[in-house]
Amino acid sequence: MSKPLSEIIYDGSLVDNTVHRMEHGVFRVGLSEEGVPLRWGKSWNNPKHAWPVVLKAANLPLDEGKVVFRYPTAEYEHNTGDPLIRLAGVDPSHFVLTTGNLIGAVKDGDYTLRVSSRFGDEFLKYIIADADGFLELPDQGGMAEGGFEWLLIYIWLIKLKKGFRLGLPKTYQTRVEDLRMPRGRIDPVDYWRRHDLAIYRCAYREHSYDNPATRLIARTLKHLDSHSLIRQSHTLNNTFQIATHGARSSLRELLETPPIRNPFYADYNPVIDLSKRILRNDLADAGADSDASAFLFDVSMLFEFFIRKLLMRAGAVFHDKNDSQWSIPRGLSSGAAARKIIPDLVFELDGAVCVFDVKYKSFHFREGVAREDLFQLHTYLGQVSNRYDVAGCGLIYPVRESRWVAAGLDSSHGVLSQQLRQSGRTLPFHVAFLKVPEKNDLAQEDWPTVFRRQFQRSAEQFVRALLVRIRAKPHSGARKASAYAGQFA
């Protein structure tokens, strides 16, 4: 069945870390020989009319405002300097479009280009919820059609629930009231004038839940009241509406809401930032003198954080990624800032230090680990080995269930182990895979529940298999394979 270019770039055909080819008017994804013929219609269906948004996406300037979750914390960071897409070709009927670790949507006039996760929306929902400790939230279901507005709202709701565990954010406010009992500071002049009435004009400070942060969140909840993701959050909505006494502030005042300074309520600051995005209709200008707008999300960052959380729950103790010990000189004059060499995962397990790199990209089962990724891992090993006796290393990849089966990963429990030499030492080297379930012919209404159950089991098996390999004593030949298998019996 043929499709117009506007539909091909919008309907989820474009996925991350994949090469997409339009060859002589036939669109193909990855290495697939099956393709979708390009429809040459009139008016808005003409490929030439949708082509400008493809060009805009390929030349989209990336800055901090474009990528969600670029916060200066030790947990979240923006991992990629890559563009949303790379484009080769100047003809809408013949081009190559390559995606990386960013997903999102770019709008230009009446046309939108979407890049989705190659593992699907349920995968995104799971790792977002799990990373912030709200695995039950996916039960709220519901995704808006088109764009990625649902993703922004979902992230916002996760962050709001995380902050709400601390209670409503409250601030000190000064009140002036006429009271029968003195409180705070009494106005002496007013007391002298009205002392026979036994009324005291008092100025005092007290905690109040009615503040700029709660008003911003209350307005956002009201703004999203009809959205399917919010429908089961009536209690949360009512709590913020009551706290602010239904007070209304102008949109300008709400968008000027400052961050919360009290460190106890710091988890609300991402909520404040995302609330402003939602009230601004979520999208940011794609560039000067441009009608285009974009919402981008770095999935590799989130996947790394998800893996980190899985290993932390299993007992791994992580070293701080921002520690100055991971810095090296860069050949400039004395006093110049050092270059940071930041491994994704440096952790201790049973007293042993391990170095792993998390790769959200696709693994090539014929070629193995990419050359540049091996160089990167060796650099990390050299730097960490300056201070610690490294006991093992490796890389971690997500993989579709179908590719897992085709690669025969069941026999190794998803961990391929070898050895490498580093600074005269022989180290265990592991390539570990996290299996992601696929929908196949399952009914859409059953898929969210089935996915969560299967993926949770997959994550547990991944952690167990990796830790077994890390803790295993070196073996050789058949003894090595049988020893690993025995630990899963």
Buried (B, 14 or more C-beta within 10 A) or exposed (E): EBBBBBBBBBEBBBBBBBBBBBEEBBBBBEEEEEBBEBBBBEEEBBBEBBBBBBBBBBBBEBEEEBBBBBEEEEBBBBBBEBBBBEBEBEEBBBBEBBBBBBBBBBBBEEBBBBBBBBBBBBBBBBBBBBBBEBBEBBEBBBBBEEBBBBBBBBBBBBBBBBBBEEEBBBBEEEEEEEBEEEBBEBBEEBBEEBEEEEEBBBEBEEEBBBBBBBBBBBBBBBBBEEBBBBBEBEEBBEBBBEBBEEEEBEEEEBEEBEEBEEEEBBBBBBBBBBBBBBBEEBBBBBBEEBEBBBBBBBBBBBBBBBBBBBBEEBEBEEBEBEEEEBBEEEEEEEEEEEEEBBBBBBBBBEEBBBBBBBBBBBBEEEEEBBEEBBEBBBEBBBBBBEEBEBBBBBBBBBBBBEBBEEBEBEEBBBBBBEEBEBEEEEBBBBBBBBBBBBBEEEEEEEBBEBBBEBBEEBBEBBBBBBBBBBEBEEEEEEEBEEBBEEBEE
